[in-house]
């Protein structure tokens, strides 16, 4: 079957006004669930990556940009195509201090609890349930702040977000192409703001599942945090690792 491919760039905020947001949300949750099922020992095979479509746009923020990779066949009557991959980016938020992290999580919980309708919609299948948040808050209080001594320079940093490829389209270079798009986007943003000739792409991910992939793409580990067994149902515990890759504007 012959396919036509296209990649669409769209600001995360603009997605709110389009029907594509729900399709993208469903695709990312599907890809997350498929990936998590490959590692049942980690205990994160249930739930959704984003409980509501708006959770994605909130996480991306006002400056976030996402790329959506479509494939359409010659028999597609509308020619719109199907989402087969996506990746996004946003300005990097350096590690927050302990009190700031705990305060923000508690504020977000209190806001949700004041909206019973939203709480009911979330149900019990959310990746971040109230029980999980309790565990995470306790863990953060034990860990203390992550060091950010290596982020005291003026080099712009952007985070690579939500890299997802449909299982049937994996190992075809789609993720690499989207990462190129992300790097081009950040380079353009940095140049337009006269922020210098260099920038860094950042990734925050679960070490046990994804670190090997990002190392193969030239990213280097910066720091990591270990979360104890029991958090999110993981019987073994897991590490969250931050990685970075150096770039020059083009």
N, C-alpha and C positions, 0 to 999 in steps of 0.2 A: 504494500500500500504506500502510495506517495503522500508525503506530509509537507505542509508549509509551516515554517517556523517564524515566530516573531517574538521579540522581547519588548515589553512595555515598561517604561519608567513612569512612576507616579509617586507624588508626595503622599505620605501616610495620611495626613490630614484630609487630602482630597479624596481618599478612598471612602470616607464616611458618606459621601454623596453619591456613591456608585453601587450598583448591584454586585460589582466584582468583590467587594469586601467580604460578603458572606461566602462566595465561592472560594476565595483565598483562605478564609478562616477554616472552612471545612477541609480544604486541601492540607493545610499545615497541621491540623489535628490528626488527620489520617496518616500523614508522613511521620509525625511524632509517635503515634501509637505503634506503627509498623516498626520503627527503629527501636523503641523501648522493648518490644516483644522479643527482640533478638538477644536481650540481656535480662532474662527473668530473675537471675540471681541478684540484680540490683534493686528489685522491688519497686520499679517505677513503670510497670507495664500497664497500669490502669490509669484512667482519667484523661483529661484533655490538656493540651499545651496552653490553649486560651479558652477559658470557659465561655466567654461572650466575644463576638466580633469586636466590640469596643475595647476589650482588654488589649488587643493587638495594637490598635491605633494609639492607645494611651501609653503603651510601653515604647512605641516608636517615637512619640513626642512630636512637637511641632516642626522640628528640623529633619525628621526621619524621611528617608527615601527608600522605596521598595521597587524591585524589578520582578516582573512576572513573565515567565517563559511559557508561551503557548505553542501548541501543535494542533493543526487542523488538517483534516484529510480532504481529498478532492470531493468526497461525498457529503461534506458538512454543508447543510443547506444554508446556514447563517454565515459560515466562514469565520465565526468568532474563535473557534478552537477551544481546546481543553488545557487547563493549567497542568504542566508537567514538572515545573521547577520554579523556585523563587529564592530570592536573597535580598536582604536590605542592609541599610547602614544608618547610623545616627551618631552625633557627637558622643564621645566616650565620657561616661560619668566615673571619675576616679573613685577608688574605694572610700566609702564614707566612714566617719568615725563611729565607734560603737554606739554612743548615745543617739547619734543622728539616724543610724539604721533602725534601731529599736523604736525610736519615736515615730519614724515614717510608717513602719509596719503597723504599729498600734493605731495610728491615725487612719490608715486605710481600712483596718478592720472595723473601727468605730463607725466610719462612714458607711460601710456596707451594712452593718447591723441596724443603722437608722433607715435602711431601705428594705423592708421585709419582702417586698415583691421580688427584688433582685436576689435576695438571699434564697428565696424559695426556688427561683429559676436555676440557681447554681446547683441545687440538689446535692447528692452525695458522690457524684462522679468527677468532681473537680480535682485537678492535680494538687491544688493548694486548699485543702479542707481546713476547718478551724482547728482540728486536732493537729494537723501538720504544722500550722502556724504556731501553735503553742510550743511544739517541739523545736521549731526553728528559732523562735525567740529565746528559748532556754539555751540552745546551742550557741547562738550569737553572744549571749551574755557570758558564756564560758570562754569563747574564743577571743573576745576583745577585737580591737580594730585591726584591719589589714594594713600592712605598711604600704605607703605610696611614695617612699623616698625616691624611687626611680621616675617619678612623674613630676618632678619639680622644675623641669626645663620648659621651654616655650614651644616645643614641637607639637603641632596639632595631632589629636588622636581621635579616631572614629571607630566605632564598634561595628563589627560584622554581625548581622542579626539574621535569625530564622532562615538558615540555608537548608532548603528542603528539595529533594528530587523524588519524583514518583518512583516506586520500586521497579516498575517496568522500563523506566528510562535511565536507570543508574548505569554508571560505568560507560557513559557516552560523552563525557566531557562537558555536560551541562553546568555542573557546579563550578568548574573552572571558568567557563564563559561568563557566568554570573559574577564570579569574584573579580574578573577583569572589568566588568561593568561597574562594580562597586569601587574598585581602585580608580577608574576613570572619573567617576562621580566625585569622589573625595578630592582627587587632584584638582578638578575644576573648581570645587568649593574653596579649597585652600588658596588657589591662585586668585580667585575673584576677591577674596578677603585680604590679599597681600600678607599672608601668614608665613611666608618663607618658602624655601625650595624643598622642604622635607615634611613628611607626615608619617604617622604610624597607623596601621590597621590593628585592631584589638579583637580578641575573642575571649569570651568567658563561657566555659563549658564543663561538662562532667568528665573528669580525667579518664575514668575507667572505660568510657564509651567512645569518646571523640578525640582525645588528645593525639592518638597515633595519626589520625587523619590530618589534623592541623599541623603536626610536625612535618608531615610529608609535603605540605604546601609552603614550607619555609618559615612557619611561625616558631617563635622561641618562648618557652615558659618563663613567666616572670615571678609568679607566686601562686600558692595554693592554700586552700583551707580544707581540713578534714571534718566531715560531719559524722557523728557517731551512729552505730547501728540502731535501728528503730526509727530514724527520721525518714518520713515518707514511706514507711514500711520496709526499708532496706535492711535485710538481716546482717549485712556485712559492713555497712557504712560506705561512704563515698567521698571523693575529693572534688572540689570545684577549683578549676585552674584558670588563671589568666595568661594569655599568650599574646605576643605582639610580632609584627613584621614591619621592617623599615621600607619606606618608599621615597621616591623623589617625584616631584610634580613633573608633568609632561606637557 
